[in-house]
Amino acid sequence: MIKVYALSTCPWCKKLKQFMKDNEIPCTVVDVDLLQGTDKEAALSEVDKVAGRRAFPITVIDDDVVVMGFKPEEIKEALDGEK
């Protein structure tokens, strides 16, 4: 399972979302800035836990591989390693 934590206004987040779409990589995208209340707090808490800081985008692959920023090659390498 792949989860992308992003901001709706972030240009790097938009590039990452487009990369995932163009490469037909299924993922769940969480636009943290569009959430409210407890949903937003839960997402931010998860970001803090997996990344240790709040920087976007963050890609989490199978709860153990974390790629911070727009790094398509790192994402491809992580996914190739799963096969």
mmCIF file of the N, C-alpha and C atoms, coordinates in Angstrom:
data_MODEL
# 
_entry.id   MODEL 
# 
loop_
_atom_site.group_PDB 
_atom_site.id 
_atom_site.type_symbol 
_atom_site.label_atom_id 
_atom_site.label_alt_id 
_atom_site.label_comp_id 
_atom_site.label_asym_id 
_atom_site.label_entity_id 
_atom_site.label_seq_id 
_atom_site.pdbx_PDB_ins_code 
_atom_site.Cartn_x 
_atom_site.Cartn_y 
_atom_site.Cartn_z 
_atom_site.occupancy 
_atom_site.B_iso_or_equiv 
_atom_site.pdbx_formal_charge 
_atom_site.auth_seq_id 
_atom_site.auth_comp_id 
_atom_site.auth_asym_id 
_atom_site.auth_atom_id 
_atom_site.pdbx_PDB_model_num 
ATOM 1   N N  . MET A 1 1  ? 0.833   -1.180 0.000   1.00 0.00 ? 1  MET A N  1 
ATOM 2   C CA . MET A 1 1  ? 0.000   0.000  0.000   1.00 0.00 ? 1  MET A CA 1 
ATOM 3   C C  . MET A 1 1  ? 0.879   1.245  0.000   1.00 0.00 ? 1  MET A C  1 
ATOM 4   N N  . ILE A 1 2  ? 0.496   2.217  -0.796  1.00 0.00 ? 2  ILE A N  1 
ATOM 5   C CA . ILE A 1 2  ? 1.256   3.460  -0.904  1.00 0.00 ? 2  ILE A CA 1 
ATOM 6   C C  . ILE A 1 2  ? 0.357   4.608  -0.479  1.00 0.00 ? 2  ILE A C  1 
ATOM 7   N N  . LYS A 1 3  ? 0.895   5.449  0.396   1.00 0.00 ? 3  LYS A N  1 
ATOM 8   C CA . LYS A 1 3  ? 0.159   6.619  0.838   1.00 0.00 ? 3  LYS A CA 1 
ATOM 9   C C  . LYS A 1 3  ? 1.032   7.845  0.615   1.00 0.00 ? 3  LYS A C  1 
ATOM 10  N N  . VAL A 1 4  ? 0.447   8.872  0.024   1.00 0.00 ? 4  VAL A N  1 
ATOM 11  C CA . VAL A 1 4  ? 1.148   10.125 -0.222  1.00 0.00 ? 4  VAL A CA 1 
ATOM 12  C C  . VAL A 1 4  ? 0.504   11.205 0.631   1.00 0.00 ? 4  VAL A C  1 
ATOM 13  N N  . TYR A 1 5  ? 1.316   11.821 1.480   1.00 0.00 ? 5  TYR A N  1 
ATOM 14  C CA . TYR A 1 5  ? 0.871   12.977 2.251   1.00 0.00 ? 5  TYR A CA 1 
ATOM 15  C C  . TYR A 1 5  ? 1.330   14.211 1.485   1.00 0.00 ? 5  TYR A C  1 
ATOM 16  N N  . ALA A 1 6  ? 0.374   15.082 1.171   1.00 0.00 ? 6  ALA A N  1 
ATOM 17  C CA . ALA A 1 6  ? 0.677   16.225 0.319   1.00 0.00 ? 6  ALA A CA 1 
ATOM 18  C C  . ALA A 1 6  ? -0.086  17.460 0.792   1.00 0.00 ? 6  ALA A C  1 
ATOM 19  N N  . LEU A 1 7  ? 0.224   18.565 0.135   1.00 0.00 ? 7  LEU A N  1 
ATOM 20  C CA . LEU A 1 7  ? -0.528  19.800 0.312   1.00 0.00 ? 7  LEU A CA 1 
ATOM 21  C C  . LEU A 1 7  ? -1.118  20.154 -1.047  1.00 0.00 ? 7  LEU A C  1 
ATOM 22  N N  . SER A 1 8  ? -2.347  20.587 -1.071  1.00 0.00 ? 8  SER A N  1 
ATOM 23  C CA . SER A 1 8  ? -3.024  20.858 -2.344  1.00 0.00 ? 8  SER A CA 1 
ATOM 24  C C  . SER A 1 8  ? -2.382  21.994 -3.128  1.00 0.00 ? 8  SER A C  1 
ATOM 25  N N  . THR A 1 9  ? -1.668  22.889 -2.465  1.00 0.00 ? 9  THR A N  1 
ATOM 26  C CA . THR A 1 9  ? -1.078  24.055 -3.126  1.00 0.00 ? 9  THR A CA 1 
ATOM 27  C C  . THR A 1 9  ? 0.410   23.897 -3.441  1.00 0.00 ? 9  THR A C  1 
ATOM 28  N N  . CYS A 1 10 ? 1.002   22.792 -3.043  1.00 0.00 ? 10 CYS A N  1 
ATOM 29  C CA . CYS A 1 10 ? 2.447   22.581 -3.189  1.00 0.00 ? 10 CYS A CA 1 
ATOM 30  C C  . CYS A 1 10 ? 2.792   22.105 -4.609  1.00 0.00 ? 10 CYS A C  1 
ATOM 31  N N  . PRO A 1 11 ? 3.678   22.836 -5.312  1.00 0.00 ? 11 PRO A N  1 
ATOM 32  C CA . PRO A 1 11 ? 4.028   22.417 -6.681  1.00 0.00 ? 11 PRO A CA 1 
ATOM 33  C C  . PRO A 1 11 ? 4.730   21.057 -6.734  1.00 0.00 ? 11 PRO A C  1 
ATOM 34  N N  . TRP A 1 12 ? 5.563   20.728 -5.737  1.00 0.00 ? 12 TRP A N  1 
ATOM 35  C CA . TRP A 1 12 ? 6.233   19.425 -5.730  1.00 0.00 ? 12 TRP A CA 1 
ATOM 36  C C  . TRP A 1 12 ? 5.248   18.305 -5.458  1.00 0.00 ? 12 TRP A C  1 
ATOM 37  N N  . CYS A 1 13 ? 4.251   18.601 -4.639  1.00 0.00 ? 13 CYS A N  1 
ATOM 38  C CA . CYS A 1 13 ? 3.197   17.613 -4.373  1.00 0.00 ? 13 CYS A CA 1 
ATOM 39  C C  . CYS A 1 13 ? 2.404   17.332 -5.643  1.00 0.00 ? 13 CYS A C  1 
ATOM 40  N N  . LYS A 1 14 ? 2.118   18.385 -6.395  1.00 0.00 ? 14 LYS A N  1 
ATOM 41  C CA . LYS A 1 14 ? 1.390   18.214 -7.656  1.00 0.00 ? 14 LYS A CA 1 
ATOM 42  C C  . LYS A 1 14 ? 2.199   17.379 -8.635  1.00 0.00 ? 14 LYS A C  1 
ATOM 43  N N  . LYS A 1 15 ? 3.515   17.610 -8.691  1.00 0.00 ? 15 LYS A N  1 
ATOM 44  C CA . LYS A 1 15 ? 4.371   16.818 -9.577  1.00 0.00 ? 15 LYS A CA 1 
ATOM 45  C C  . LYS A 1 15 ? 4.354   15.345 -9.167  1.00 0.00 ? 15 LYS A C  1 
ATOM 46  N N  . LEU A 1 16 ? 4.413   15.105 -7.865  1.00 0.00 ? 16 LEU A N  1 
ATOM 47  C CA . LEU A 1 16 ? 4.400   13.723 -7.377  1.00 0.00 ? 16 LEU A CA 1 
ATOM 48  C C  . LEU A 1 16 ? 3.077   13.038 -7.712  1.00 0.00 ? 16 LEU A C  1 
ATOM 49  N N  . LYS A 1 17 ? 1.977   13.726 -7.489  1.00 0.00 ? 17 LYS A N  1 
ATOM 50  C CA . LYS A 1 17 ? 0.665   13.135 -7.792  1.00 0.00 ? 17 LYS A CA 1 
ATOM 51  C C  . LYS A 1 17 ? 0.560   12.822 -9.281  1.00 0.00 ? 17 LYS A C  1 
ATOM 52  N N  . GLN A 1 18 ? 1.073   13.710 -10.130 1.00 0.00 ? 18 GLN A N  1 
ATOM 53  C CA . GLN A 1 18 ? 1.038   13.484 -11.575 1.00 0.00 ? 18 GLN A CA 1 
ATOM 54  C C  . GLN A 1 18 ? 1.940   12.319 -11.960 1.00 0.00 ? 18 GLN A C  1 
ATOM 55  N N  . PHE A 1 19 ? 3.111   12.229 -11.334 1.00 0.00 ? 19 PHE A N  1 
ATOM 56  C CA . PHE A 1 19 ? 4.025   11.112 -11.576 1.00 0.00 ? 19 PHE A CA 1 
ATOM 57  C C  . PHE A 1 19 ? 3.353   9.777  -11.247 1.00 0.00 ? 19 PHE A C  1 
ATOM 58  N N  . MET A 1 20 ? 2.688   9.721  -10.107 1.00 0.00 ? 20 MET A N  1 
ATOM 59  C CA . MET A 1 20 ? 2.007   8.486  -9.711  1.00 0.00 ? 20 MET A CA 1 
ATOM 60  C C  . MET A 1 20 ? 0.921   8.121  -10.723 1.00 0.00 ? 20 MET A C  1 
ATOM 61  N N  . LYS A 1 21 ? 0.187   9.130  -11.162 1.00 0.00 ? 21 LYS A N  1 
ATOM 62  C CA . LYS A 1 21 ? -0.886  8.900  -12.132 1.00 0.00 ? 21 LYS A CA 1 
ATOM 63  C C  . LYS A 1 21 ? -0.311  8.451  -13.478 1.00 0.00 ? 21 LYS A C  1 
ATOM 64  N N  . ASP A 1 22 ? 0.710   9.171  -13.955 1.00 0.00 ? 22 ASP A N  1 
ATOM 65  C CA . ASP A 1 22 ? 1.317   8.857  -15.257 1.00 0.00 ? 22 ASP A CA 1 
ATOM 66  C C  . ASP A 1 22 ? 1.917   7.455  -15.291 1.00 0.00 ? 22 ASP A C  1 
ATOM 67  N N  . ASN A 1 23 ? 2.432   7.004  -14.150 1.00 0.00 ? 23 ASN A N  1 
ATOM 68  C CA . ASN A 1 23 ? 3.060   5.689  -14.079 1.00 0.00 ? 23 ASN A CA 1 
ATOM 69  C C  . ASN A 1 23 ? 2.115   4.606  -13.563 1.00 0.00 ? 23 ASN A C  1 
ATOM 70  N N  . GLU A 1 24 ? 0.849   4.969  -13.437 1.00 0.00 ? 24 GLU A N  1 
ATOM 71  C CA . GLU A 1 24 ? -0.192  4.035  -13.004 1.00 0.00 ? 24 GLU A CA 1 
ATOM 72  C C  . GLU A 1 24 ? 0.183   3.326  -11.701 1.00 0.00 ? 24 GLU A C  1 
ATOM 73  N N  . ILE A 1 25 ? 0.694   4.127  -10.754 1.00 0.00 ? 25 ILE A N  1 
ATOM 74  C CA . ILE A 1 25 ? 1.050   3.604  -9.444  1.00 0.00 ? 25 ILE A CA 1 
ATOM 75  C C  . ILE A 1 25 ? -0.120  3.910  -8.505  1.00 0.00 ? 25 ILE A C  1 
ATOM 76  N N  . PRO A 1 26 ? -0.836  2.889  -8.082  1.00 0.00 ? 26 PRO A N  1 
ATOM 77  C CA . PRO A 1 26 ? -1.988  3.131  -7.208  1.00 0.00 ? 26 PRO A CA 1 
ATOM 78  C C  . PRO A 1 26 ? -1.545  3.627  -5.836  1.00 0.00 ? 26 PRO A C  1 
ATOM 79  N N  . CYS A 1 27 ? -2.177  4.679  -5.383  1.00 0.00 ? 27 CYS A N  1 
ATOM 80  C CA . CYS A 1 27 ? -1.832  5.225  -4.073  1.00 0.00 ? 27 CYS A CA 1 
ATOM 81  C C  . CYS A 1 27 ? -3.020  5.984  -3.505  1.00 0.00 ? 27 CYS A C  1 
ATOM 82  N N  . THR A 1 28 ? -2.963  6.162  -2.201  1.00 0.00 ? 28 THR A N  1 
ATOM 83  C CA . THR A 1 28 ? -3.942  6.991  -1.511  1.00 0.00 ? 28 THR A CA 1 
ATOM 84  C C  . THR A 1 28 ? -3.274  8.330  -1.263  1.00 0.00 ? 28 THR A C  1 
ATOM 85  N N  . VAL A 1 29 ? -3.911  9.403  -1.717  1.00 0.00 ? 29 VAL A N  1 
ATOM 86  C CA . VAL A 1 29 ? -3.361  10.740 -1.526  1.00 0.00 ? 29 VAL A CA 1 
ATOM 87  C C  . VAL A 1 29 ? -4.138  11.434 -0.417  1.00 0.00 ? 29 VAL A C  1 
ATOM 88  N N  . VAL A 1 30 ? -3.394  11.962 0.542   1.00 0.00 ? 30 VAL A N  1 
ATOM 89  C CA . VAL A 1 30 ? -3.999  12.723 1.635   1.00 0.00 ? 30 VAL A CA 1 
ATOM 90  C C  . VAL A 1 30 ? -3.508  14.160 1.515   1.00 0.00 ? 30 VAL A C  1 
ATOM 91  N N  . ASP A 1 31 ? -4.392  15.055 1.065   1.00 0.00 ? 31 ASP A N  1 
ATOM 92  C CA . ASP A 1 31 ? -4.066  16.484 1.024   1.00 0.00 ? 31 ASP A CA 1 
ATOM 93  C C  . ASP A 1 31 ? -4.328  17.034 2.417   1.00 0.00 ? 31 ASP A C  1 
ATOM 94  N N  . VAL A 1 32 ? -3.274  17.089 3.212   1.00 0.00 ? 32 VAL A N  1 
ATOM 95  C CA . VAL A 1 32 ? -3.391  17.414 4.626   1.00 0.00 ? 32 VAL A CA 1 
ATOM 96  C C  . VAL A 1 32 ? -4.039  18.788 4.852   1.00 0.00 ? 32 VAL A C  1 
ATOM 97  N N  . ASP A 1 33 ? -3.711  19.746 4.001   1.00 0.00 ? 33 ASP A N  1 
ATOM 98  C CA . ASP A 1 33 ? -4.250  21.095 4.194   1.00 0.00 ? 33 ASP A CA 1 
ATOM 99  C C  . ASP A 1 33 ? -5.754  21.201 3.933   1.00 0.00 ? 33 ASP A C  1 
ATOM 100 N N  . LEU A 1 34 ? -6.323  20.194 3.293   1.00 0.00 ? 34 LEU A N  1 
ATOM 101 C CA . LEU A 1 34 ? -7.765  20.221 3.029   1.00 0.00 ? 34 LEU A CA 1 
ATOM 102 C C  . LEU A 1 34 ? -8.571  19.526 4.129   1.00 0.00 ? 34 LEU A C  1 
ATOM 103 N N  . LEU A 1 35 ? -7.869  18.867 5.029   1.00 0.00 ? 35 LEU A N  1 
ATOM 104 C CA . LEU A 1 35 ? -8.546  18.195 6.144   1.00 0.00 ? 35 LEU A CA 1 
ATOM 105 C C  . LEU A 1 35 ? -8.877  19.200 7.240   1.00 0.00 ? 35 LEU A C  1 
ATOM 106 N N  . GLN A 1 36 ? -9.794  18.791 8.118   1.00 0.00 ? 36 GLN A N  1 
ATOM 107 C CA . GLN A 1 36 ? -10.161 19.663 9.232   1.00 0.00 ? 36 GLN A CA 1 
ATOM 108 C C  . GLN A 1 36 ? -10.272 18.849 10.514  1.00 0.00 ? 36 GLN A C  1 
ATOM 109 N N  . GLY A 1 37 ? -10.150 19.539 11.613  1.00 0.00 ? 37 GLY A N  1 
ATOM 110 C CA . GLY A 1 37 ? -10.392 18.935 12.920  1.00 0.00 ? 37 GLY A CA 1 
ATOM 111 C C  . GLY A 1 37 ? -9.526  17.733 13.216  1.00 0.00 ? 37 GLY A C  1 
ATOM 112 N N  . THR A 1 38 ? -10.180 16.688 13.739  1.00 0.00 ? 38 THR A N  1 
ATOM 113 C CA . THR A 1 38 ? -9.441  15.499 14.165  1.00 0.00 ? 38 THR A CA 1 
ATOM 114 C C  . THR A 1 38 ? -8.788  14.763 12.992  1.00 0.00 ? 38 THR A C  1 
ATOM 115 N N  . ASP A 1 39 ? -9.400  14.839 11.804  1.00 0.00 ? 39 ASP A N  1 
ATOM 116 C CA . ASP A 1 39 ? -8.791  14.210 10.628  1.00 0.00 ? 39 ASP A CA 1 
ATOM 117 C C  . ASP A 1 39 ? -7.437  14.847 10.321  1.00 0.00 ? 39 ASP A C  1 
ATOM 118 N N  . LYS A 1 40 ? -7.389  16.175 10.382  1.00 0.00 ? 40 LYS A N  1 
ATOM 119 C CA . LYS A 1 40 ? -6.145  16.895 10.110  1.00 0.00 ? 40 LYS A CA 1 
ATOM 120 C C  . LYS A 1 40 ? -5.100  16.581 11.178  1.00 0.00 ? 40 LYS A C  1 
ATOM 121 N N  . GLU A 1 41 ? -5.509  16.584 12.437  1.00 0.00 ? 41 GLU A N  1 
ATOM 122 C CA . GLU A 1 41 ? -4.576  16.281 13.520  1.00 0.00 ? 41 GLU A CA 1 
ATOM 123 C C  . GLU A 1 41 ? -4.027  14.865 13.390  1.00 0.00 ? 41 GLU A C  1 
ATOM 124 N N  . ALA A 1 42 ? -4.876  13.923 13.024  1.00 0.00 ? 42 ALA A N  1 
ATOM 125 C CA . ALA A 1 42 ? -4.440  12.538 12.852  1.00 0.00 ? 42 ALA A CA 1 
ATOM 126 C C  . ALA A 1 42 ? -3.429  12.421 11.711  1.00 0.00 ? 42 ALA A C  1 
ATOM 127 N N  . ALA A 1 43 ? -3.687  13.103 10.605  1.00 0.00 ? 43 ALA A N  1 
ATOM 128 C CA . ALA A 1 43 ? -2.768  13.064 9.463   1.00 0.00 ? 43 ALA A CA 1 
ATOM 129 C C  . ALA A 1 43 ? -1.428  13.695 9.825   1.00 0.00 ? 43 ALA A C  1 
ATOM 130 N N  . LEU A 1 44 ? -1.460  14.832 10.507  1.00 0.00 ? 44 LEU A N  1 
ATOM 131 C CA . LEU A 1 44 ? -0.214  15.494 10.912  1.00 0.00 ? 44 LEU A CA 1 
ATOM 132 C C  . LEU A 1 44 ? 0.569   14.637 11.910  1.00 0.00 ? 44 LEU A C  1 
ATOM 133 N N  . SER A 1 45 ? -0.135  13.971 12.788  1.00 0.00 ? 45 SER A N  1 
ATOM 134 C CA . SER A 1 45 ? 0.510   13.071 13.735  1.00 0.00 ? 45 SER A CA 1 
ATOM 135 C C  . SER A 1 45 ? 1.200   11.924 12.998  1.00 0.00 ? 45 SER A C  1 
ATOM 136 N N  . GLU A 1 46 ? 0.542   11.389 11.994  1.00 0.00 ? 46 GLU A N  1 
ATOM 137 C CA . GLU A 1 46 ? 1.114   10.308 11.195  1.00 0.00 ? 46 GLU A CA 1 
ATOM 138 C C  . GLU A 1 46 ? 2.354   10.800 10.440  1.00 0.00 ? 46 GLU A C  1 
ATOM 139 N N  . VAL A 1 47 ? 2.284   12.005 9.884   1.00 0.00 ? 47 VAL A N  1 
ATOM 140 C CA . VAL A 1 47 ? 3.438   12.592 9.186   1.00 0.00 ? 47 VAL A CA 1 
ATOM 141 C C  . VAL A 1 47 ? 4.606   12.732 10.151  1.00 0.00 ? 47 VAL A C  1 
ATOM 142 N N  . ASP A 1 48 ? 4.341   13.255 11.334  1.00 0.00 ? 48 ASP A N  1 
ATOM 143 C CA . ASP A 1 48 ? 5.394   13.404 12.348  1.00 0.00 ? 48 ASP A CA 1 
ATOM 144 C C  . ASP A 1 48 ? 6.022   12.055 12.681  1.00 0.00 ? 48 ASP A C  1 
ATOM 145 N N  . LYS A 1 49 ? 5.180   11.023 12.793  1.00 0.00 ? 49 LYS A N  1 
ATOM 146 C CA . LYS A 1 49 ? 5.656   9.689  13.171  1.00 0.00 ? 49 LYS A CA 1 
ATOM 147 C C  . LYS A 1 49 ? 6.538   9.078  12.088  1.00 0.00 ? 49 LYS A C  1 
ATOM 148 N N  . VAL A 1 50 ? 6.093   9.137  10.845  1.00 0.00 ? 50 VAL A N  1 
ATOM 149 C CA . VAL A 1 50 ? 6.838   8.455  9.776   1.00 0.00 ? 50 VAL A CA 1 
ATOM 150 C C  . VAL A 1 50 ? 8.027   9.262  9.261   1.00 0.00 ? 50 VAL A C  1 
ATOM 151 N N  . ALA A 1 51 ? 7.931   10.576 9.307   1.00 0.00 ? 51 ALA A N  1 
ATOM 152 C CA . ALA A 1 51 ? 8.985   11.400 8.711   1.00 0.00 ? 51 ALA A CA 1 
ATOM 153 C C  . ALA A 1 51 ? 9.843   12.142 9.731   1.00 0.00 ? 51 ALA A C  1 
ATOM 154 N N  . GLY A 1 52 ? 9.322   12.311 10.922  1.00 0.00 ? 52 GLY A N  1 
ATOM 155 C CA . GLY A 1 52 ? 10.077  13.034 11.932  1.00 0.00 ? 52 GLY A CA 1 
ATOM 156 C C  . GLY A 1 52 ? 10.017  14.539 11.790  1.00 0.00 ? 52 GLY A C  1 
ATOM 157 N N  . ARG A 1 53 ? 9.377   14.999 10.749  1.00 0.00 ? 53 ARG A N  1 
ATOM 158 C CA . ARG A 1 53 ? 9.193   16.437 10.544  1.00 0.00 ? 53 ARG A CA 1 
ATOM 159 C C  . ARG A 1 53 ? 8.083   16.651 9.524   1.00 0.00 ? 53 ARG A C  1 
ATOM 160 N N  . ARG A 1 54 ? 7.637   17.885 9.445   1.00 0.00 ? 54 ARG A N  1 
ATOM 161 C CA . ARG A 1 54 ? 6.561   18.206 8.512   1.00 0.00 ? 54 ARG A CA 1 
ATOM 162 C C  . ARG A 1 54 ? 7.127   18.868 7.269   1.00 0.00 ? 54 ARG A C  1 
ATOM 163 N N  . ALA A 1 55 ? 7.306   18.048 6.266   1.00 0.00 ? 55 ALA A N  1 
ATOM 164 C CA . ALA A 1 55 ? 7.756   18.513 4.960   1.00 0.00 ? 55 ALA A CA 1 
ATOM 165 C C  . ALA A 1 55 ? 6.974   17.702 3.933   1.00 0.00 ? 55 ALA A C  1 
ATOM 166 N N  . PHE A 1 56 ? 6.559   18.319 2.885   1.00 0.00 ? 56 PHE A N  1 
ATOM 167 C CA . PHE A 1 56 ? 5.703   17.636 1.913   1.00 0.00 ? 56 PHE A CA 1 
ATOM 168 C C  . PHE A 1 56 ? 6.299   17.748 0.524   1.00 0.00 ? 56 PHE A C  1 
ATOM 169 N N  . PRO A 1 57 ? 6.051   16.751 -0.341  1.00 0.00 ? 57 PRO A N  1 
ATOM 170 C CA . PRO A 1 57 ? 5.278   15.532 -0.141  1.00 0.00 ? 57 PRO A CA 1 
ATOM 171 C C  . PRO A 1 57 ? 6.076   14.453 0.589   1.00 0.00 ? 57 PRO A C  1 
ATOM 172 N N  . ILE A 1 58 ? 5.341   13.526 1.172   1.00 0.00 ? 58 ILE A N  1 
ATOM 173 C CA . ILE A 1 58 ? 5.917   12.354 1.816   1.00 0.00 ? 58 ILE A CA 1 
ATOM 174 C C  . ILE A 1 58 ? 5.209   11.130 1.243   1.00 0.00 ? 58 ILE A C  1 
ATOM 175 N N  . THR A 1 59 ? 5.994   10.186 0.764   1.00 0.00 ? 59 THR A N  1 
ATOM 176 C CA . THR A 1 59 ? 5.452   8.946  0.225   1.00 0.00 ? 59 THR A CA 1 
ATOM 177 C C  . THR A 1 59 ? 5.806   7.813  1.179   1.00 0.00 ? 59 THR A C  1 
ATOM 178 N N  . VAL A 1 60 ? 4.801   7.082  1.629   1.00 0.00 ? 60 VAL A N  1 
ATOM 179 C CA . VAL A 1 60 ? 5.008   5.951  2.532   1.00 0.00 ? 60 VAL A CA 1 
ATOM 180 C C  . VAL A 1 60 ? 4.606   4.680  1.789   1.00 0.00 ? 60 VAL A C  1 
ATOM 181 N N  . ILE A 1 61 ? 5.562   3.756  1.689   1.00 0.00 ? 61 ILE A N  1 
ATOM 182 C CA . ILE A 1 61 ? 5.326   2.507  0.967   1.00 0.00 ? 61 ILE A CA 1 
ATOM 183 C C  . ILE A 1 61 ? 5.346   1.359  1.973   1.00 0.00 ? 61 ILE A C  1 
ATOM 184 N N  . ASP A 1 62 ? 4.226   0.681  2.094   1.00 0.00 ? 62 ASP A N  1 
ATOM 185 C CA . ASP A 1 62 ? 4.080   -0.465 3.007   1.00 0.00 ? 62 ASP A CA 1 
ATOM 186 C C  . ASP A 1 62 ? 4.525   -0.155 4.438   1.00 0.00 ? 62 ASP A C  1 
ATOM 187 N N  . ASP A 1 63 ? 4.251   1.039  4.881   1.00 0.00 ? 63 ASP A N  1 
ATOM 188 C CA . ASP A 1 63 ? 4.520   1.471  6.259   1.00 0.00 ? 63 ASP A CA 1 
ATOM 189 C C  . ASP A 1 63 ? 5.985   1.434  6.673   1.00 0.00 ? 63 ASP A C  1 
ATOM 190 N N  . ASP A 1 64 ? 6.914   1.156  5.739   1.00 0.00 ? 64 ASP A N  1 
ATOM 191 C CA . ASP A 1 64 ? 8.310   1.119  6.172   1.00 0.00 ? 64 ASP A CA 1 
ATOM 192 C C  . ASP A 1 64 ? 9.268   1.922  5.301   1.00 0.00 ? 64 ASP A C  1 
ATOM 193 N N  . VAL A 1 65 ? 8.937   2.188  4.062   1.00 0.00 ? 65 VAL A N  1 
ATOM 194 C CA . VAL A 1 65 ? 9.794   2.999  3.203   1.00 0.00 ? 65 VAL A CA 1 
ATOM 195 C C  . VAL A 1 65 ? 9.198   4.397  3.123   1.00 0.00 ? 65 VAL A C  1 
ATOM 196 N N  . VAL A 1 66 ? 9.999   5.377  3.511   1.00 0.00 ? 66 VAL A N  1 
ATOM 197 C CA . VAL A 1 66 ? 9.537   6.758  3.490   1.00 0.00 ? 66 VAL A CA 1 
ATOM 198 C C  . VAL A 1 66 ? 10.416  7.553  2.537   1.00 0.00 ? 66 VAL A C  1 
ATOM 199 N N  . VAL A 1 67 ? 9.789   8.167  1.542   1.00 0.00 ? 67 VAL A N  1 
ATOM 200 C CA . VAL A 1 67 ? 10.502  9.023  0.601   1.00 0.00 ? 67 VAL A CA 1 
ATOM 201 C C  . VAL A 1 67 ? 9.989   10.437 0.808   1.00 0.00 ? 67 VAL A C  1 
ATOM 202 N N  . MET A 1 68 ? 10.908  11.323 1.174   1.00 0.00 ? 68 MET A N  1 
ATOM 203 C CA . MET A 1 68 ? 10.521  12.711 1.411   1.00 0.00 ? 68 MET A CA 1 
ATOM 204 C C  . MET A 1 68 ? 10.867  13.544 0.185   1.00 0.00 ? 68 MET A C  1 
ATOM 205 N N  . GLY A 1 69 ? 9.905   14.326 -0.273  1.00 0.00 ? 69 GLY A N  1 
ATOM 206 C CA . GLY A 1 69 ? 10.125  15.171 -1.444  1.00 0.00 ? 69 GLY A CA 1 
ATOM 207 C C  . GLY A 1 69 ? 9.713   14.471 -2.720  1.00 0.00 ? 69 GLY A C  1 
ATOM 208 N N  . PHE A 1 70 ? 9.944   15.155 -3.841  1.00 0.00 ? 70 PHE A N  1 
ATOM 209 C CA . PHE A 1 70 ? 9.627   14.602 -5.151  1.00 0.00 ? 70 PHE A CA 1 
ATOM 210 C C  . PHE A 1 70 ? 10.872  13.893 -5.672  1.00 0.00 ? 70 PHE A C  1 
ATOM 211 N N  . LYS A 1 71 ? 10.931  12.579 -5.429  1.00 0.00 ? 71 LYS A N  1 
ATOM 212 C CA . LYS A 1 71 ? 12.086  11.770 -5.812  1.00 0.00 ? 71 LYS A CA 1 
ATOM 213 C C  . LYS A 1 71 ? 11.606  10.517 -6.534  1.00 0.00 ? 71 LYS A C  1 
ATOM 214 N N  . PRO A 1 72 ? 11.226  10.676 -7.803  1.00 0.00 ? 72 PRO A N  1 
ATOM 215 C CA . PRO A 1 72 ? 10.660  9.548  -8.547  1.00 0.00 ? 72 PRO A CA 1 
ATOM 216 C C  . PRO A 1 72 ? 11.570  8.323  -8.607  1.00 0.00 ? 72 PRO A C  1 
ATOM 217 N N  . GLU A 1 73 ? 12.879  8.543  -8.716  1.00 0.00 ? 73 GLU A N  1 
ATOM 218 C CA . GLU A 1 73 ? 13.785  7.392  -8.806  1.00 0.00 ? 73 GLU A CA 1 
ATOM 219 C C  . GLU A 1 73 ? 13.789  6.577  -7.521  1.00 0.00 ? 73 GLU A C  1 
ATOM 220 N N  . GLU A 1 74 ? 13.745  7.257  -6.371  1.00 0.00 ? 74 GLU A N  1 
ATOM 221 C CA . GLU A 1 74 ? 13.693  6.539  -5.093  1.00 0.00 ? 74 GLU A CA 1 
ATOM 222 C C  . GLU A 1 74 ? 12.401  5.745  -4.959  1.00 0.00 ? 74 GLU A C  1 
ATOM 223 N N  . ILE A 1 75 ? 11.320  6.321  -5.424  1.00 0.00 ? 75 ILE A N  1 
ATOM 224 C CA . ILE A 1 75 ? 10.024  5.630  -5.361  1.00 0.00 ? 75 ILE A CA 1 
ATOM 225 C C  . ILE A 1 75 ? 10.065  4.390  -6.268  1.00 0.00 ? 75 ILE A C  1 
ATOM 226 N N  . LYS A 1 76 ? 10.580  4.553  -7.484  1.00 0.00 ? 76 LYS A N  1 
ATOM 227 C CA . LYS A 1 76 ? 10.680  3.409  -8.405  1.00 0.00 ? 76 LYS A CA 1 
ATOM 228 C C  . LYS A 1 76 ? 11.557  2.319  -7.817  1.00 0.00 ? 76 LYS A C  1 
ATOM 229 N N  . GLU A 1 77 ? 12.701  2.704  -7.228  1.00 0.00 ? 77 GLU A N  1 
ATOM 230 C CA . GLU A 1 77 ? 13.601  1.713  -6.623  1.00 0.00 ? 77 GLU A CA 1 
ATOM 231 C C  . GLU A 1 77 ? 12.896  0.954  -5.505  1.00 0.00 ? 77 GLU A C  1 
ATOM 232 N N  . ALA A 1 78 ? 12.183  1.665  -4.655  1.00 0.00 ? 78 ALA A N  1 
ATOM 233 C CA . ALA A 1 78 ? 11.473  1.027  -3.550  1.00 0.00 ? 78 ALA A CA 1 
ATOM 234 C C  . ALA A 1 78 ? 10.418  0.061  -4.079  1.00 0.00 ? 78 ALA A C  1 
ATOM 235 N N  . LEU A 1 79 ? 9.716   0.460  -5.113  1.00 0.00 ? 79 LEU A N  1 
ATOM 236 C CA . LEU A 1 79 ? 8.669   -0.410 -5.668  1.00 0.00 ? 79 LEU A CA 1 
ATOM 237 C C  . LEU A 1 79 ? 9.281   -1.613 -6.393  1.00 0.00 ? 79 LEU A C  1 
ATOM 238 N N  . ASP A 1 80 ? 10.395  -1.423 -7.068  1.00 0.00 ? 80 ASP A N  1 
ATOM 239 C CA . ASP A 1 80 ? 11.053  -2.549 -7.749  1.00 0.00 ? 80 ASP A CA 1 
ATOM 240 C C  . ASP A 1 80 ? 11.572  -3.561 -6.741  1.00 0.00 ? 80 ASP A C  1 
ATOM 241 N N  . GLY A 1 81 ? 11.985  -3.084 -5.575  1.00 0.00 ? 81 GLY A N  1 
ATOM 242 C CA . GLY A 1 81 ? 12.477  -3.968 -4.534  1.00 0.00 ? 81 GLY A CA 1 
ATOM 243 C C  . GLY A 1 81 ? 11.415  -4.853 -3.928  1.00 0.00 ? 81 GLY A C  1 
ATOM 244 N N  . GLU A 1 82 ? 10.146  -4.459 -4.102  1.00 0.00 ? 82 GLU A N  1 
ATOM 245 C CA . GLU A 1 82 ? 9.038   -5.237 -3.544  1.00 0.00 ? 82 GLU A CA 1 
ATOM 246 C C  . GLU A 1 82 ? 8.665   -6.427 -4.396  1.00 0.00 ? 82 GLU A C  1 
ATOM 247 N N  . LYS A 1 83 ? 9.048   -6.426 -5.656  1.00 0.00 ? 83 LYS A N  1 
ATOM 248 C CA . LYS A 1 83 ? 8.623   -7.480 -6.580  1.00 0.00 ? 83 LYS A CA 1 
ATOM 249 C C  . LYS A 1 83 ? 9.383   -8.751 -6.372  1.00 0.00 ? 83 LYS A C  1 
# 
